[in-house]
Structures are given as structure tokens and as C-alpha cells.
């Protein structure tokens, strides 16, 4: 099976490899129940100058929620479970095969996300970090989550890792703007 690369996938592979991005994405996933692929989508859209409004944030969740919960998450659970049996070489090989399937499932999810936002307008003059922060805030809001200090700190760490040149005070400020604020 071969799923074609999209600009979003290329961005995700690049940014996920940066120091601290993977760790913060996994913290946001495991501790706060957020979807890594949608977190990366929020940052990718921001890097393109594309802002999500609340309805669009809800739409991206709905566009892939079933796939993420019924395919990606079970593969992740199996892979993580098999990690406990590292002493058995055949299980280690099987775990690698499951990991490859999980990655393929995530790529399918990202393709669906890319297709769901493909027609959104972009403002190339806008601040990528600011738009990314707003997109993340709107995603969190669309998940009906109130960002407590731990969630906010993790989002700040993700944005700081994704946009290392952005001042932390700006990141904190942009995340603090009300998610319903439509101005960017």
C-alpha cells in the first residue's frame, strides 16, 4: 500500500523530528487526549498562514475521529503492549511490523485531514506561530477542554519546539487569546 505524500505529511515528518516536538505531542496525546495528527495540522496550517475557525476545528476532528479511534489508536495500543516483550525477538519483529502499520494508518489520517482543509484560504503575511497558537487553542476548545495550566504549558512547549525563534512571551500571549476571537 502506498499513500502519496502531501505537503502536510512532509511538514509533519520534518517537525516531529525536532527536539522536544515528539515528546510534547505524545504528552498532549497521552495526558490530555489530543490527537497528534491534528496538533501537527494546527501547526502546519499556521506555517501556511491558514487559520481555523471553531467550525473548521470541529470539522477536522469529525473528518478523521472515527479512523483515529478505530484504527490508529488500536494499532498504537498493540504496539505499546508489545514493547513489554522486548526479550522475544519474534515479538520485536512483529512489533516493528505493527509500528509500520500504525505509521501507514496515521499517514491515511493525515491525507484525510489535508483533504478536509485543502480549500481554506491562507494569508502568507500572517505570523505562522500566532496562527498556529490560535489553531491549537481552537482545536482544544472544539474538544470542549478548558486549558488548565498543565495543558497550556504543554502547548507552549510544543510551539516553542516548533517555532524555536519565537519569543515565549508571544507564544503564551497568543495561546491566552479567547478561542472564539476571530482576529488574527
ChimeraX attribute file (.defattr): number of C-alpha atoms within 10 A of each C-alpha:
attribute: neighborCount
match mode: 1-to-1
recipient: residues
	/A:1	4
	/A:2	7
	/A:3	10
	/A:4	9
	/A:5	12
	/A:6	14
	/A:7	10
	/A:8	21
	/A:9	21
	/A:10	11
	/A:11	15
	/A:12	20
	/A:13	11
	/A:14	10
	/A:15	19
	/A:16	18
	/A:17	10
	/A:18	13
	/A:19	13
	/A:20	17
	/A:21	19
	/A:22	16
	/A:23	15
	/A:24	21
	/A:25	22
	/A:26	16
	/A:27	18
	/A:28	21
	/A:29	15
	/A:30	12
	/A:31	12
	/A:32	15
	/A:33	13
	/A:34	18
	/A:35	21
	/A:36	20
	/A:37	21
	/A:38	21
	/A:39	21
	/A:40	25
	/A:41	24
	/A:42	25
	/A:43	31
	/A:44	25
	/A:45	23
	/A:46	26
	/A:47	23
	/A:48	19
	/A:49	22
	/A:50	24
	/A:51	30
	/A:52	25
	/A:53	19
	/A:54	19
	/A:55	11
	/A:56	18
	/A:57	24
	/A:58	17
	/A:59	17
	/A:60	22
	/A:61	17
	/A:62	13
	/A:63	17
	/A:64	20
	/A:65	16
	/A:66	12
	/A:67	16
	/A:68	19
	/A:69	12
	/A:70	10
	/A:71	16
	/A:72	21
	/A:73	16
	/A:74	13
	/A:75	21
	/A:76	16
	/A:77	12
	/A:78	14
	/A:79	21
	/A:80	14
	/A:81	11
	/A:82	17
	/A:83	14
	/A:84	11
	/A:85	13
	/A:86	12
	/A:87	9
	/A:88	10
	/A:89	10
	/A:90	10
	/A:91	15
	/A:92	17
	/A:93	12
	/A:94	13
	/A:95	21
	/A:96	14
	/A:97	13
	/A:98	18
	/A:99	17
	/A:100	14
	/A:101	17
	/A:102	21
	/A:103	15
	/A:104	16
	/A:105	19
	/A:106	20
	/A:107	22
	/A:108	21
	/A:109	22
	/A:110	22
	/A:111	19
	/A:112	16
	/A:113	21
	/A:114	18
	/A:115	13
	/A:116	16
	/A:117	18
	/A:118	10
	/A:119	8
	/A:120	12
	/A:121	13
	/A:122	14
	/A:123	15
	/A:124	12
	/A:125	8
	/A:126	16
	/A:127	16
	/A:128	22
	/A:129	25
	/A:130	24
	/A:131	27
	/A:132	31
	/A:133	29
	/A:134	30
	/A:135	29
	/A:136	26
	/A:137	28
	/A:138	27
	/A:139	27
	/A:140	24
	/A:141	18
	/A:142	20
	/A:143	14
	/A:144	9
	/A:145	15
	/A:146	12
	/A:147	16
	/A:148	8
	/A:149	9
	/A:150	12
	/A:151	17
	/A:152	18
	/A:153	14
	/A:154	18
	/A:155	25
	/A:156	22
	/A:157	21
	/A:158	26
	/A:159	25
	/A:160	19
	/A:161	19
	/A:162	22
	/A:163	18
	/A:164	14
	/A:165	9
	/A:166	15
	/A:167	11
	/A:168	15
	/A:169	9
	/A:170	14
	/A:171	22
	/A:172	19
	/A:173	12
	/A:174	20
	/A:175	23
	/A:176	14
	/A:177	14
	/A:178	12
	/A:179	20
	/A:180	12
	/A:181	11
	/A:182	12
	/A:183	9
	/A:184	13
